[in-house]
């Protein structure tokens, strides 16, 4: 996976699914080729909002993609 795909998911991909739990932010969206990619970020300083570092990224499997698509349909 290219780092550019993770940046694309974070900045340009729509729609995305976001989950923020404590200092961890998970974002899933489609990469530049249309594949679903999940990016995990860690908040650098809890006292300063919106400053994160990428901890990892991975492509979602078929079951995860189906689950996200059901969520997006409502």
mmJSON file of the N, C-alpha and C atoms, coordinates in Angstrom:
{"data_MODEL":{"atom_site":{
"group_PDB":["ATOM","ATOM","ATOM","ATOM","ATOM","ATOM","ATOM","ATOM","ATOM","ATOM","ATOM","ATOM","ATOM","ATOM","ATOM","ATOM","ATOM","ATOM","ATOM","ATOM","ATOM","ATOM","ATOM","ATOM","ATOM","ATOM","ATOM","ATOM","ATOM","ATOM","ATOM","ATOM","ATOM","ATOM","ATOM","ATOM","ATOM","ATOM","ATOM","ATOM","ATOM","ATOM","ATOM","ATOM","ATOM","ATOM","ATOM","ATOM","ATOM","ATOM","ATOM","ATOM","ATOM","ATOM","ATOM","ATOM","ATOM","ATOM","ATOM","ATOM","ATOM","ATOM","ATOM","ATOM","ATOM","ATOM","ATOM","ATOM","ATOM","ATOM","ATOM","ATOM","ATOM","ATOM","ATOM","ATOM","ATOM","ATOM","ATOM","ATOM","ATOM","ATOM","ATOM","ATOM","ATOM","ATOM","ATOM","ATOM","ATOM","ATOM","ATOM","ATOM","ATOM","ATOM","ATOM","ATOM","ATOM","ATOM","ATOM","ATOM","ATOM","ATOM","ATOM","ATOM","ATOM","ATOM","ATOM","ATOM","ATOM","ATOM","ATOM","ATOM","ATOM","ATOM","ATOM","ATOM","ATOM","ATOM","ATOM","ATOM","ATOM","ATOM","ATOM","ATOM","ATOM","ATOM","ATOM","ATOM","ATOM","ATOM","ATOM","ATOM","ATOM","ATOM","ATOM","ATOM","ATOM","ATOM","ATOM","ATOM","ATOM","ATOM","ATOM","ATOM","ATOM","ATOM","ATOM","ATOM","ATOM","ATOM","ATOM","ATOM","ATOM","ATOM","ATOM","ATOM","ATOM","ATOM","ATOM","ATOM","ATOM","ATOM","ATOM","ATOM","ATOM","ATOM","ATOM","ATOM","ATOM","ATOM","ATOM","ATOM","ATOM","ATOM","ATOM","ATOM","ATOM","ATOM","ATOM","ATOM","ATOM","ATOM","ATOM","ATOM","ATOM","ATOM","ATOM","ATOM","ATOM","ATOM","ATOM","ATOM","ATOM","ATOM","ATOM","ATOM","ATOM","ATOM","ATOM","ATOM","ATOM","ATOM","ATOM","ATOM","ATOM","ATOM","ATOM","ATOM","ATOM","ATOM","ATOM","ATOM","ATOM","ATOM","ATOM","ATOM","ATOM","ATOM","ATOM","ATOM","ATOM","ATOM"],
"id":[1,2,3,4,5,6,7,8,9,10,11,12,13,14,15,16,17,18,19,20,21,22,23,24,25,26,27,28,29,30,31,32,33,34,35,36,37,38,39,40,41,42,43,44,45,46,47,48,49,50,51,52,53,54,55,56,57,58,59,60,61,62,63,64,65,66,67,68,69,70,71,72,73,74,75,76,77,78,79,80,81,82,83,84,85,86,87,88,89,90,91,92,93,94,95,96,97,98,99,100,101,102,103,104,105,106,107,108,109,110,111,112,113,114,115,116,117,118,119,120,121,122,123,124,125,126,127,128,129,130,131,132,133,134,135,136,137,138,139,140,141,142,143,144,145,146,147,148,149,150,151,152,153,154,155,156,157,158,159,160,161,162,163,164,165,166,167,168,169,170,171,172,173,174,175,176,177,178,179,180,181,182,183,184,185,186,187,188,189,190,191,192,193,194,195,196,197,198,199,200,201,202,203,204,205,206,207,208,209,210,211,212,213,214,215,216,217,218,219,220,221,222],
"type_symbol":["N","C","C","N","C","C","N","C","C","N","C","C","N","C","C","N","C","C","N","C","C","N","C","C","N","C","C","N","C","C","N","C","C","N","C","C","N","C","C","N","C","C","N","C","C","N","C","C","N","C","C","N","C","C","N","C","C","N","C","C","N","C","C","N","C","C","N","C","C","N","C","C","N","C","C","N","C","C","N","C","C","N","C","C","N","C","C","N","C","C","N","C","C","N","C","C","N","C","C","N","C","C","N","C","C","N","C","C","N","C","C","N","C","C","N","C","C","N","C","C","N","C","C","N","C","C","N","C","C","N","C","C","N","C","C","N","C","C","N","C","C","N","C","C","N","C","C","N","C","C","N","C","C","N","C","C","N","C","C","N","C","C","N","C","C","N","C","C","N","C","C","N","C","C","N","C","C","N","C","C","N","C","C","N","C","C","N","C","C","N","C","C","N","C","C","N","C","C","N","C","C","N","C","C","N","C","C","N","C","C","N","C","C","N","C","C","N","C","C","N","C","C"],
"label_atom_id":["N","CA","C","N","CA","C","N","CA","C","N","CA","C","N","CA","C","N","CA","C","N","CA","C","N","CA","C","N","CA","C","N","CA","C","N","CA","C","N","CA","C","N","CA","C","N","CA","C","N","CA","C","N","CA","C","N","CA","C","N","CA","C","N","CA","C","N","CA","C","N","CA","C","N","CA","C","N","CA","C","N","CA","C","N","CA","C","N","CA","C","N","CA","C","N","CA","C","N","CA","C","N","CA","C","N","CA","C","N","CA","C","N","CA","C","N","CA","C","N","CA","C","N","CA","C","N","CA","C","N","CA","C","N","CA","C","N","CA","C","N","CA","C","N","CA","C","N","CA","C","N","CA","C","N","CA","C","N","CA","C","N","CA","C","N","CA","C","N","CA","C","N","CA","C","N","CA","C","N","CA","C","N","CA","C","N","CA","C","N","CA","C","N","CA","C","N","CA","C","N","CA","C","N","CA","C","N","CA","C","N","CA","C","N","CA","C","N","CA","C","N","CA","C","N","CA","C","N","CA","C","N","CA","C","N","CA","C","N","CA","C","N","CA","C","N","CA","C","N","CA","C","N","CA","C","N","CA","C"],
"label_alt_id":[null,null,null,null,null,null,null,null,null,null,null,null,null,null,null,null,null,null,null,null,null,null,null,null,null,null,null,null,null,null,null,null,null,null,null,null,null,null,null,null,null,null,null,null,null,null,null,null,null,null,null,null,null,null,null,null,null,null,null,null,null,null,null,null,null,null,null,null,null,null,null,null,null,null,null,null,null,null,null,null,null,null,null,null,null,null,null,null,null,null,null,null,null,null,null,null,null,null,null,null,null,null,null,null,null,null,null,null,null,null,null,null,null,null,null,null,null,null,null,null,null,null,null,null,null,null,null,null,null,null,null,null,null,null,null,null,null,null,null,null,null,null,null,null,null,null,null,null,null,null,null,null,null,null,null,null,null,null,null,null,null,null,null,null,null,null,null,null,null,null,null,null,null,null,null,null,null,null,null,null,null,null,null,null,null,null,null,null,null,null,null,null,null,null,null,null,null,null,null,null,null,null,null,null,null,null,null,null,null,null,null,null,null,null,null,null,null,null,null,null,null,null],
"label_comp_id":["UNK","UNK","UNK","UNK","UNK","UNK","UNK","UNK","UNK","UNK","UNK","UNK","UNK","UNK","UNK","UNK","UNK","UNK","UNK","UNK","UNK","UNK","UNK","UNK","UNK","UNK","UNK","UNK","UNK","UNK","UNK","UNK","UNK","UNK","UNK","UNK","UNK","UNK","UNK","UNK","UNK","UNK","UNK","UNK","UNK","UNK","UNK","UNK","UNK","UNK","UNK","UNK","UNK","UNK","UNK","UNK","UNK","UNK","UNK","UNK","UNK","UNK","UNK","UNK","UNK","UNK","UNK","UNK","UNK","UNK","UNK","UNK","UNK","UNK","UNK","UNK","UNK","UNK","UNK","UNK","UNK","UNK","UNK","UNK","UNK","UNK","UNK","UNK","UNK","UNK","UNK","UNK","UNK","UNK","UNK","UNK","UNK","UNK","UNK","UNK","UNK","UNK","UNK","UNK","UNK","UNK","UNK","UNK","UNK","UNK","UNK","UNK","UNK","UNK","UNK","UNK","UNK","UNK","UNK","UNK","UNK","UNK","UNK","UNK","UNK","UNK","UNK","UNK","UNK","UNK","UNK","UNK","UNK","UNK","UNK","UNK","UNK","UNK","UNK","UNK","UNK","UNK","UNK","UNK","UNK","UNK","UNK","UNK","UNK","UNK","UNK","UNK","UNK","UNK","UNK","UNK","UNK","UNK","UNK","UNK","UNK","UNK","UNK","UNK","UNK","UNK","UNK","UNK","UNK","UNK","UNK","UNK","UNK","UNK","UNK","UNK","UNK","UNK","UNK","UNK","UNK","UNK","UNK","UNK","UNK","UNK","UNK","UNK","UNK","UNK","UNK","UNK","UNK","UNK","UNK","UNK","UNK","UNK","UNK","UNK","UNK","UNK","UNK","UNK","UNK","UNK","UNK","UNK","UNK","UNK","UNK","UNK","UNK","UNK","UNK","UNK","UNK","UNK","UNK","UNK","UNK","UNK"],
"label_asym_id":["A","A","A","A","A","A","A","A","A","A","A","A","A","A","A","A","A","A","A","A","A","A","A","A","A","A","A","A","A","A","A","A","A","A","A","A","A","A","A","A","A","A","A","A","A","A","A","A","A","A","A","A","A","A","A","A","A","A","A","A","A","A","A","A","A","A","A","A","A","A","A","A","A","A","A","A","A","A","A","A","A","A","A","A","A","A","A","A","A","A","A","A","A","A","A","A","A","A","A","A","A","A","A","A","A","A","A","A","A","A","A","A","A","A","A","A","A","A","A","A","A","A","A","A","A","A","A","A","A","A","A","A","A","A","A","A","A","A","A","A","A","A","A","A","A","A","A","A","A","A","A","A","A","A","A","A","A","A","A","A","A","A","A","A","A","A","A","A","A","A","A","A","A","A","A","A","A","A","A","A","A","A","A","A","A","A","A","A","A","A","A","A","A","A","A","A","A","A","A","A","A","A","A","A","A","A","A","A","A","A","A","A","A","A","A","A","A","A","A","A","A","A"],
"label_entity_id":["1","1","1","1","1","1","1","1","1","1","1","1","1","1","1","1","1","1","1","1","1","1","1","1","1","1","1","1","1","1","1","1","1","1","1","1","1","1","1","1","1","1","1","1","1","1","1","1","1","1","1","1","1","1","1","1","1","1","1","1","1","1","1","1","1","1","1","1","1","1","1","1","1","1","1","1","1","1","1","1","1","1","1","1","1","1","1","1","1","1","1","1","1","1","1","1","1","1","1","1","1","1","1","1","1","1","1","1","1","1","1","1","1","1","1","1","1","1","1","1","1","1","1","1","1","1","1","1","1","1","1","1","1","1","1","1","1","1","1","1","1","1","1","1","1","1","1","1","1","1","1","1","1","1","1","1","1","1","1","1","1","1","1","1","1","1","1","1","1","1","1","1","1","1","1","1","1","1","1","1","1","1","1","1","1","1","1","1","1","1","1","1","1","1","1","1","1","1","1","1","1","1","1","1","1","1","1","1","1","1","1","1","1","1","1","1","1","1","1","1","1","1"],
"label_seq_id":[1,1,1,2,2,2,3,3,3,4,4,4,5,5,5,6,6,6,7,7,7,8,8,8,9,9,9,10,10,10,11,11,11,12,12,12,13,13,13,14,14,14,15,15,15,16,16,16,17,17,17,18,18,18,19,19,19,20,20,20,21,21,21,22,22,22,23,23,23,24,24,24,25,25,25,26,26,26,27,27,27,28,28,28,29,29,29,30,30,30,31,31,31,32,32,32,33,33,33,34,34,34,35,35,35,36,36,36,37,37,37,38,38,38,39,39,39,40,40,40,41,41,41,42,42,42,43,43,43,44,44,44,45,45,45,46,46,46,47,47,47,48,48,48,49,49,49,50,50,50,51,51,51,52,52,52,53,53,53,54,54,54,55,55,55,56,56,56,57,57,57,58,58,58,59,59,59,60,60,60,61,61,61,62,62,62,63,63,63,64,64,64,65,65,65,66,66,66,67,67,67,68,68,68,69,69,69,70,70,70,71,71,71,72,72,72,73,73,73,74,74,74],
"pdbx_PDB_ins_code":[null,null,null,null,null,null,null,null,null,null,null,null,null,null,null,null,null,null,null,null,null,null,null,null,null,null,null,null,null,null,null,null,null,null,null,null,null,null,null,null,null,null,null,null,null,null,null,null,null,null,null,null,null,null,null,null,null,null,null,null,null,null,null,null,null,null,null,null,null,null,null,null,null,null,null,null,null,null,null,null,null,null,null,null,null,null,null,null,null,null,null,null,null,null,null,null,null,null,null,null,null,null,null,null,null,null,null,null,null,null,null,null,null,null,null,null,null,null,null,null,null,null,null,null,null,null,null,null,null,null,null,null,null,null,null,null,null,null,null,null,null,null,null,null,null,null,null,null,null,null,null,null,null,null,null,null,null,null,null,null,null,null,null,null,null,null,null,null,null,null,null,null,null,null,null,null,null,null,null,null,null,null,null,null,null,null,null,null,null,null,null,null,null,null,null,null,null,null,null,null,null,null,null,null,null,null,null,null,null,null,null,null,null,null,null,null,null,null,null,null,null,null],
"Cartn_x":[0.835,0.0,0.889,0.583,1.359,0.871,1.798,1.418,0.468,0.559,-0.324,-1.792,-2.026,-3.398,-3.96,-3.137,-3.584,-3.891,-3.045,-3.278,-4.56,-4.775,-5.989,-7.234,-7.221,-8.37,-8.623,-7.562,-7.72,-8.17,-7.754,-8.02,-9.103,-9.272,-10.148,-11.263,-11.099,-12.078,-13.43,-14.504,-15.863,-16.733,-17.608,-17.794,-16.724,-16.56,-15.667,-16.438,-15.941,-16.483,-15.407,-15.779,-14.822,-15.273,-14.301,-14.563,-13.466,-13.864,-12.905,-13.156,-12.203,-12.317,-11.06,-11.229,-10.07,-9.097,-7.847,-6.802,-6.65,-7.517,-7.404,-8.507,-8.113,-9.054,-8.874,-9.961,-9.962,-10.795,-10.239,-10.934,-10.874,-12.033,-12.09,-12.711,-12.086,-12.588,-11.971,-12.398,-11.87,-10.588,-9.603,-8.345,-8.508,-7.419,-7.463,-7.948,-7.851,-8.322,-9.703,-10.301,-11.633,-11.674,-10.521,-10.477,-10.656,-11.348,-11.565,-10.299,-9.864,-8.643,-8.983,-8.501,-8.666,-7.337,-7.395,-6.203,-6.405,-5.429,-5.477,-4.521,-5.025,-4.219,-4.244,-3.173,-3.068,-2.935,-3.728,-3.644,-2.331,-1.59,-0.271,-0.347,-1.278,-1.389,-2.867,-3.389,-4.818,-5.249,-4.316,-4.64,-4.792,-4.316,-4.372,-5.098,-6.294,-7.117,-6.527,-6.867,-6.605,-5.135,-4.303,-2.91,-2.675,-2.509,-2.421,-1.18,-0.788,0.22,-0.397,-0.075,-0.606,0.122,-0.653,-0.084,-0.063,-0.968,-1.008,-2.163,-2.154,-3.229,-3.294,-4.499,-4.674,-5.929,-5.917,-7.1,-8.111,-9.382,-10.442,-10.769,-11.188,-11.592,-13.056,-13.531,-14.874,-15.975,-15.815,-16.82,-16.873,-15.717,-15.665,-16.249,-15.942,-16.483,-18.005,-18.531,-19.986,-20.634,-20.012,-20.537,-20.574,-19.499,-19.449,-20.487,-20.615,-21.588,-23.015,-23.316,-24.639,-24.844,-23.817,-23.921,-24.189,-23.501,-23.651,-25.026,-25.622,-26.956,-28.038,-27.716,-28.682,-29.495],
"Cartn_y":[-1.162,0.0,1.237,2.17,3.406,4.405,5.159,6.16,7.192,7.401,8.362,7.934,6.617,6.134,6.482,6.355,6.73,8.223,9.039,10.489,10.8,10.116,10.329,10.026,8.9,8.531,9.604,10.117,11.105,12.467,12.849,14.215,14.339,13.313,13.496,12.471,11.297,10.234,10.596,10.349,10.547,9.46,8.843,9.028,8.287,8.662,7.953,7.584,6.585,6.184,6.493,7.281,7.684,7.133,6.691,6.228,6.796,7.591,8.232,7.705,6.955,6.391,6.769,7.608,8.064,8.797,8.353,8.999,8.37,7.407,6.688,7.135,7.43,7.773,6.763,6.102,5.178,5.789,5.803,6.345,5.293,4.982,4.054,4.778,4.62,5.231,4.541,4.957,4.357,5.063,4.265,4.838,5.315,5.696,6.247,5.241,3.939,2.897,2.37,2.931,2.52,1.411,0.97,-0.084,0.541,-0.166,0.332,0.161,1.253,1.295,1.863,1.225,1.726,2.303,3.511,4.191,4.431,4.028,4.232,5.353,6.29,7.43,7.53,8.062,8.287,9.783,10.295,11.712,11.968,12.963,13.239,13.837,14.758,15.441,15.644,14.978,15.104,16.542,17.386,18.78,19.629,19.132,19.879,19.032,19.439,18.674,18.654,17.593,17.46,17.403,16.855,16.591,15.095,14.404,12.947,12.484,11.249,10.565,9.251,8.864,7.615,6.447,5.54,4.361,3.159,3.133,2.011,2.145,1.303,1.287,-0.107,-0.501,-1.808,-1.796,-2.649,-2.803,-3.677,-3.34,-4.093,-5.351,-6.39,-7.621,-7.496,-8.491,-8.437,-8.301,-8.962,-8.888,-7.478,-6.879,-5.51,-4.509,-4.686,-3.8,-3.908,-5.117,-5.308,-4.631,-4.723,-4.086,-2.566,-1.99,-0.536,-0.094,-0.829,-0.449,-0.509,-1.476,-1.53,-0.316,0.06,1.235,2.493,2.649,3.854,3.943,2.791,2.785,3.126,2.928,3.255,2.097],
"Cartn_z":[0.0,0.0,0.0,-0.858,-0.954,0.093,0.653,1.656,1.054,-0.259,-0.914,-0.809,-0.773,-0.629,0.742,1.787,3.132,3.193,2.609,2.589,1.814,0.703,-0.089,0.744,1.456,2.293,3.345,3.959,5.026,4.514,3.33,2.86,1.793,0.956,-0.203,-0.354,0.189,-0.027,0.599,-0.151,0.344,-0.255,0.497,1.928,2.713,3.968,4.874,6.133,6.817,8.112,9.136,10.15,11.19,12.53,13.315,14.678,15.561,16.553,17.454,18.852,19.384,20.726,21.489,22.507,23.273,22.375,22.386,21.585,20.202,19.868,18.596,17.639,16.406,15.342,14.216,13.849,12.715,11.599,10.394,9.228,8.125,7.558,6.425,5.24,4.09,2.867,1.668,0.495,-0.734,-1.153,-1.587,-2.065,-3.51,-4.13,-5.493,-6.528,-6.211,-7.131,-6.744,-5.701,-5.287,-4.259,-3.771,-2.749,-1.37,-0.479,0.874,1.704,2.318,3.118,4.489,5.542,6.908,7.371,7.938,8.439,9.931,10.74,12.189,12.566,13.376,13.806,15.331,15.895,17.335,17.571,18.509,18.852,19.583,19.135,19.699,21.093,21.318,22.603,22.906,23.933,24.242,24.546,24.918,25.222,23.96,22.827,21.563,20.526,20.188,19.241,17.836,17.126,15.692,15.31,16.17,15.806,15.992,14.863,14.866,14.116,14.415,13.616,13.131,11.921,11.372,12.019,12.595,13.247,12.308,11.347,10.419,9.448,8.442,7.449,6.844,6.456,5.818,4.968,3.953,3.113,3.838,3.688,4.343,3.549,4.283,3.602,3.158,2.435,1.851,2.901,4.036,5.102,5.682,5.906,6.43,5.435,4.166,3.13,3.091,3.15,3.132,4.334,5.487,6.693,6.553,6.047,5.857,4.829,3.752,2.727,3.261,4.142,4.778,5.677,6.441,7.317,6.505,5.398,4.585,3.919,3.63,3.023,4.037,5.334,6.389,6.717],
"occupancy":[1.0,1.0,1.0,1.0,1.0,1.0,1.0,1.0,1.0,1.0,1.0,1.0,1.0,1.0,1.0,1.0,1.0,1.0,1.0,1.0,1.0,1.0,1.0,1.0,1.0,1.0,1.0,1.0,1.0,1.0,1.0,1.0,1.0,1.0,1.0,1.0,1.0,1.0,1.0,1.0,1.0,1.0,1.0,1.0,1.0,1.0,1.0,1.0,1.0,1.0,1.0,1.0,1.0,1.0,1.0,1.0,1.0,1.0,1.0,1.0,1.0,1.0,1.0,1.0,1.0,1.0,1.0,1.0,1.0,1.0,1.0,1.0,1.0,1.0,1.0,1.0,1.0,1.0,1.0,1.0,1.0,1.0,1.0,1.0,1.0,1.0,1.0,1.0,1.0,1.0,1.0,1.0,1.0,1.0,1.0,1.0,1.0,1.0,1.0,1.0,1.0,1.0,1.0,1.0,1.0,1.0,1.0,1.0,1.0,1.0,1.0,1.0,1.0,1.0,1.0,1.0,1.0,1.0,1.0,1.0,1.0,1.0,1.0,1.0,1.0,1.0,1.0,1.0,1.0,1.0,1.0,1.0,1.0,1.0,1.0,1.0,1.0,1.0,1.0,1.0,1.0,1.0,1.0,1.0,1.0,1.0,1.0,1.0,1.0,1.0,1.0,1.0,1.0,1.0,1.0,1.0,1.0,1.0,1.0,1.0,1.0,1.0,1.0,1.0,1.0,1.0,1.0,1.0,1.0,1.0,1.0,1.0,1.0,1.0,1.0,1.0,1.0,1.0,1.0,1.0,1.0,1.0,1.0,1.0,1.0,1.0,1.0,1.0,1.0,1.0,1.0,1.0,1.0,1.0,1.0,1.0,1.0,1.0,1.0,1.0,1.0,1.0,1.0,1.0,1.0,1.0,1.0,1.0,1.0,1.0,1.0,1.0,1.0,1.0,1.0,1.0,1.0,1.0,1.0,1.0,1.0,1.0],
"B_iso_or_equiv":[0.0,0.0,0.0,0.0,0.0,0.0,0.0,0.0,0.0,0.0,0.0,0.0,0.0,0.0,0.0,0.0,0.0,0.0,0.0,0.0,0.0,0.0,0.0,0.0,0.0,0.0,0.0,0.0,0.0,0.0,0.0,0.0,0.0,0.0,0.0,0.0,0.0,0.0,0.0,0.0,0.0,0.0,0.0,0.0,0.0,0.0,0.0,0.0,0.0,0.0,0.0,0.0,0.0,0.0,0.0,0.0,0.0,0.0,0.0,0.0,0.0,0.0,0.0,0.0,0.0,0.0,0.0,0.0,0.0,0.0,0.0,0.0,0.0,0.0,0.0,0.0,0.0,0.0,0.0,0.0,0.0,0.0,0.0,0.0,0.0,0.0,0.0,0.0,0.0,0.0,0.0,0.0,0.0,0.0,0.0,0.0,0.0,0.0,0.0,0.0,0.0,0.0,0.0,0.0,0.0,0.0,0.0,0.0,0.0,0.0,0.0,0.0,0.0,0.0,0.0,0.0,0.0,0.0,0.0,0.0,0.0,0.0,0.0,0.0,0.0,0.0,0.0,0.0,0.0,0.0,0.0,0.0,0.0,0.0,0.0,0.0,0.0,0.0,0.0,0.0,0.0,0.0,0.0,0.0,0.0,0.0,0.0,0.0,0.0,0.0,0.0,0.0,0.0,0.0,0.0,0.0,0.0,0.0,0.0,0.0,0.0,0.0,0.0,0.0,0.0,0.0,0.0,0.0,0.0,0.0,0.0,0.0,0.0,0.0,0.0,0.0,0.0,0.0,0.0,0.0,0.0,0.0,0.0,0.0,0.0,0.0,0.0,0.0,0.0,0.0,0.0,0.0,0.0,0.0,0.0,0.0,0.0,0.0,0.0,0.0,0.0,0.0,0.0,0.0,0.0,0.0,0.0,0.0,0.0,0.0,0.0,0.0,0.0,0.0,0.0,0.0,0.0,0.0,0.0,0.0,0.0,0.0],
"pdbx_formal_charge":[null,null,null,null,null,null,null,null,null,null,null,null,null,null,null,null,null,null,null,null,null,null,null,null,null,null,null,null,null,null,null,null,null,null,null,null,null,null,null,null,null,null,null,null,null,null,null,null,null,null,null,null,null,null,null,null,null,null,null,null,null,null,null,null,null,null,null,null,null,null,null,null,null,null,null,null,null,null,null,null,null,null,null,null,null,null,null,null,null,null,null,null,null,null,null,null,null,null,null,null,null,null,null,null,null,null,null,null,null,null,null,null,null,null,null,null,null,null,null,null,null,null,null,null,null,null,null,null,null,null,null,null,null,null,null,null,null,null,null,null,null,null,null,null,null,null,null,null,null,null,null,null,null,null,null,null,null,null,null,null,null,null,null,null,null,null,null,null,null,null,null,null,null,null,null,null,null,null,null,null,null,null,null,null,null,null,null,null,null,null,null,null,null,null,null,null,null,null,null,null,null,null,null,null,null,null,null,null,null,null,null,null,null,null,null,null,null,null,null,null,null,null],
"auth_seq_id":[1,1,1,2,2,2,3,3,3,4,4,4,5,5,5,6,6,6,7,7,7,8,8,8,9,9,9,10,10,10,11,11,11,12,12,12,13,13,13,14,14,14,15,15,15,16,16,16,17,17,17,18,18,18,19,19,19,20,20,20,21,21,21,22,22,22,23,23,23,24,24,24,25,25,25,26,26,26,27,27,27,28,28,28,29,29,29,30,30,30,31,31,31,32,32,32,33,33,33,34,34,34,35,35,35,36,36,36,37,37,37,38,38,38,39,39,39,40,40,40,41,41,41,42,42,42,43,43,43,44,44,44,45,45,45,46,46,46,47,47,47,48,48,48,49,49,49,50,50,50,51,51,51,52,52,52,53,53,53,54,54,54,55,55,55,56,56,56,57,57,57,58,58,58,59,59,59,60,60,60,61,61,61,62,62,62,63,63,63,64,64,64,65,65,65,66,66,66,67,67,67,68,68,68,69,69,69,70,70,70,71,71,71,72,72,72,73,73,73,74,74,74],
"auth_comp_id":["UNK","UNK","UNK","UNK","UNK","UNK","UNK","UNK","UNK","UNK","UNK","UNK","UNK","UNK","UNK","UNK","UNK","UNK","UNK","UNK","UNK","UNK","UNK","UNK","UNK","UNK","UNK","UNK","UNK","UNK","UNK","UNK","UNK","UNK","UNK","UNK","UNK","UNK","UNK","UNK","UNK","UNK","UNK","UNK","UNK","UNK","UNK","UNK","UNK","UNK","UNK","UNK","UNK","UNK","UNK","UNK","UNK","UNK","UNK","UNK","UNK","UNK","UNK","UNK","UNK","UNK","UNK","UNK","UNK","UNK","UNK","UNK","UNK","UNK","UNK","UNK","UNK","UNK","UNK","UNK","UNK","UNK","UNK","UNK","UNK","UNK","UNK","UNK","UNK","UNK","UNK","UNK","UNK","UNK","UNK","UNK","UNK","UNK","UNK","UNK","UNK","UNK","UNK","UNK","UNK","UNK","UNK","UNK","UNK","UNK","UNK","UNK","UNK","UNK","UNK","UNK","UNK","UNK","UNK","UNK","UNK","UNK","UNK","UNK","UNK","UNK","UNK","UNK","UNK","UNK","UNK","UNK","UNK","UNK","UNK","UNK","UNK","UNK","UNK","UNK","UNK","UNK","UNK","UNK","UNK","UNK","UNK","UNK","UNK","UNK","UNK","UNK","UNK","UNK","UNK","UNK","UNK","UNK","UNK","UNK","UNK","UNK","UNK","UNK","UNK","UNK","UNK","UNK","UNK","UNK","UNK","UNK","UNK","UNK","UNK","UNK","UNK","UNK","UNK","UNK","UNK","UNK","UNK","UNK","UNK","UNK","UNK","UNK","UNK","UNK","UNK","UNK","UNK","UNK","UNK","UNK","UNK","UNK","UNK","UNK","UNK","UNK","UNK","UNK","UNK","UNK","UNK","UNK","UNK","UNK","UNK","UNK","UNK","UNK","UNK","UNK","UNK","UNK","UNK","UNK","UNK","UNK"],
"auth_asym_id":["A","A","A","A","A","A","A","A","A","A","A","A","A","A","A","A","A","A","A","A","A","A","A","A","A","A","A","A","A","A","A","A","A","A","A","A","A","A","A","A","A","A","A","A","A","A","A","A","A","A","A","A","A","A","A","A","A","A","A","A","A","A","A","A","A","A","A","A","A","A","A","A","A","A","A","A","A","A","A","A","A","A","A","A","A","A","A","A","A","A","A","A","A","A","A","A","A","A","A","A","A","A","A","A","A","A","A","A","A","A","A","A","A","A","A","A","A","A","A","A","A","A","A","A","A","A","A","A","A","A","A","A","A","A","A","A","A","A","A","A","A","A","A","A","A","A","A","A","A","A","A","A","A","A","A","A","A","A","A","A","A","A","A","A","A","A","A","A","A","A","A","A","A","A","A","A","A","A","A","A","A","A","A","A","A","A","A","A","A","A","A","A","A","A","A","A","A","A","A","A","A","A","A","A","A","A","A","A","A","A","A","A","A","A","A","A","A","A","A","A","A","A"],
"auth_atom_id":["N","CA","C","N","CA","C","N","CA","C","N","CA","C","N","CA","C","N","CA","C","N","CA","C","N","CA","C","N","CA","C","N","CA","C","N","CA","C","N","CA","C","N","CA","C","N","CA","C","N","CA","C","N","CA","C","N","CA","C","N","CA","C","N","CA","C","N","CA","C","N","CA","C","N","CA","C","N","CA","C","N","CA","C","N","CA","C","N","CA","C","N","CA","C","N","CA","C","N","CA","C","N","CA","C","N","CA","C","N","CA","C","N","CA","C","N","CA","C","N","CA","C","N","CA","C","N","CA","C","N","CA","C","N","CA","C","N","CA","C","N","CA","C","N","CA","C","N","CA","C","N","CA","C","N","CA","C","N","CA","C","N","CA","C","N","CA","C","N","CA","C","N","CA","C","N","CA","C","N","CA","C","N","CA","C","N","CA","C","N","CA","C","N","CA","C","N","CA","C","N","CA","C","N","CA","C","N","CA","C","N","CA","C","N","CA","C","N","CA","C","N","CA","C","N","CA","C","N","CA","C","N","CA","C","N","CA","C","N","CA","C","N","CA","C","N","CA","C","N","CA","C","N","CA","C","N","CA","C"],
"pdbx_PDB_model_num":[1,1,1,1,1,1,1,1,1,1,1,1,1,1,1,1,1,1,1,1,1,1,1,1,1,1,1,1,1,1,1,1,1,1,1,1,1,1,1,1,1,1,1,1,1,1,1,1,1,1,1,1,1,1,1,1,1,1,1,1,1,1,1,1,1,1,1,1,1,1,1,1,1,1,1,1,1,1,1,1,1,1,1,1,1,1,1,1,1,1,1,1,1,1,1,1,1,1,1,1,1,1,1,1,1,1,1,1,1,1,1,1,1,1,1,1,1,1,1,1,1,1,1,1,1,1,1,1,1,1,1,1,1,1,1,1,1,1,1,1,1,1,1,1,1,1,1,1,1,1,1,1,1,1,1,1,1,1,1,1,1,1,1,1,1,1,1,1,1,1,1,1,1,1,1,1,1,1,1,1,1,1,1,1,1,1,1,1,1,1,1,1,1,1,1,1,1,1,1,1,1,1,1,1,1,1,1,1,1,1,1,1,1,1,1,1,1,1,1,1,1,1]
}}}
